[in-house]
């Protein structure tokens, strides 16, 4: 049975959640089935039966991480003020700086980097999917402006968030990185007309 057609089961979902918590603690790059199985009360044989292969398990773990990311994006989109790009960015950043999310963000960074250097493995497409997900939420409302300039602005904002997030993960300096995000938003407000700003000042 292939990974794609393997039927879901309660035990499979239970082990996936346990493996996900293990991945948040230990990462995925050097994942080995034997220590993982021991840590979550299973065996390599059971994991191979349920997930098809080690690569199949990694794909499931990446999908699990992405679901958590998408839950954040859906929450931002459902906010009554979520159509305002500045409000969206601030809501995203508040989530990113929360200490409880640090393990997930570290896992995300590991998977993002690995997908760039191993594009044919279980990591394939993860970085591209992440970029598309975040550009969508940065667009705000479904009827957002989709001009070349608007797409360039969203791409710039995503680049700023990604870069400052790397800094935050490396240093833990919430105050300085938050100030950098606010500086970017103030610059955008100063030059972009419409809901995100009041036009040139």
N, C-alpha and C positions, 0 to 999 in steps of 0.2 A: 504493500500500500504506500503511495507517495505521501509526502508531507502535506500536499494540498488537499488530498482526499481523506486524510486520517480523521475519523469521527471524533468530535469533542466528547469528553467524559468528565464527571466530577473530579475523579482522581487526576486527570490530566490538567484541569484548571487549577486544582490545588497545588500540584507540583510546579506548574508554571508560575504561580504567585510566589511560591517559596524560592524558586530559582531567580525570579526577578529581584526579590529582596537580597538574595545572595549577590547578584550582579551589581546592585547598588552599593554593596559594601566592598566588593572585590574587583569589579570591572569585568570586561568581556574579552579583552585582547588575549589574555593567557588562560582563558577558560578551559578547564580540564574536567571531563565528566566524572572521574572517580572522586576527587575531593568535593565537587559540587553535590554528587549523589549522597556522599556521607553526611554532608552538612545539612541536607534537607530530608534525610531519612528515607532515601530511596537507593537505587542501584543503577550503574551504567546500563545494564540490560533493560531495565524498565524504562529508563529515559529514551533509549534508542527505539524501543517498541512504540512508545507514545508519540515521539517527535520525529521518528524516521532516521535521523542522523544528528550529529552535533551541529552541523550547519542549519538543519531544520529548527533545532532548539534556539539557536542564536537569532534566526529570523523571527521566531515567535517572541523572543525577548525584546527585540527591536520594535516589533509591532506593539508590544505592551507599553514600551516607553513612549512611543508615538501617540498611543491612545491617551496617555496622561497629558502630553503636550496639547493634543487636540481638545481635551476637556477644558484646559485653560483658555484656548482660543475661542471656544464656544461661549465660555463664561464672559469673556471680554465683549464678544459680539452681541450677547444678550443684554448687556448693560444699557439702560435707557439713554445714557450719554455716549454710548459706544461709537456713534457716528462721527464724533469729533476726533480727528487723528491725534491731537495732542493728549486728549484724555485716554485714548487707546494706548499710546506709548507709555504714559505714566502708570496705567493699570498693569501693563506687561512688566514694566520694570519693578513695580512693587512685588509682583510674584517672583521675579528672578532673584531679588535680593533676600527673600525670606530664607533664613538658615535651613529650614526643613527641606528646602528644595535643592540644596547644594549637591547631595549625592546623585539626584536625577540629572542635574546639569552637567556634572562631571561625566556621567555615563553618556549623555547626549554628545558631549564634545569628543569623547573617545570614539563613538560610533560615527560621528561626522567626519573626523579625520581618517578613520579606517576606510570609510566608503570611498574616499578620494584616492587612496593608494591600492585598494583591493576591490575594484569596481565589478568584478565578476563573481565575488563570493557572496555570502549571506548578507553582507553590508550593502550590496548593490542598490543604488538609487536612494539610500537614506538621506544623504546630504541634499540632493535635488528635491526630494519630497519635503524636507524641512524648510528649504528656501521658499518653495511654493506655498506651504502652509502659512508661514509668517508674512509673506507678501500679501496674501489674501486677507489676513486679519488687519494688517496695517492699512488696507484700503478702506476699512470702516464699513459703511453701509453697503448693501448689495448694489445700489444704484450709484456707486462711486464713479468719480471721473476716471476714465481709462486712457488718458492721453499719454504721449511719450514723456512729457514733462512730469505728469503725476506718477508714472511708473518709475521714473528716475528719482523722484523725491522719496518714494517708498523704499527703493533700493538703497539710497543713501542712509535713510533712517535705520534700515535693517543692518547695514554695515556698521553703523555707530553702535547699535545695541550689541551686535555680536562682538565687536572689538572691546567694548567696555565690559561685557560679560567675561571675556577672557582675562581681563585685568582683575576683575572682582574675584574670579576663581583662583588666580595666582596670588593675590595679596590679601583678600578678605576685607579690603578697605571700602566699606559701604558709603561713607560720607563723601569721599573724593570721587568715586565712580558715579554716585547719584548726582553730584554737582556737575559732572561732565555731561550726563544725559540732559539735565536742566539747561545747561549752556547751549546744547544743540537745539533743544526745543525753543529757547528764546531767540536763537538766530533764525530758526524757521518762522517763528511768529513775526519777526521783524521784516521778513521779505515776502512771505506768502500770503496773498489775500484769501478771504473766505473764512470758514469756520475755524481753521487751525491758526489763524492769525488775523491781524487787523490791517494788513497791508504795510507798505513801506513806512518806516518811521524816520 
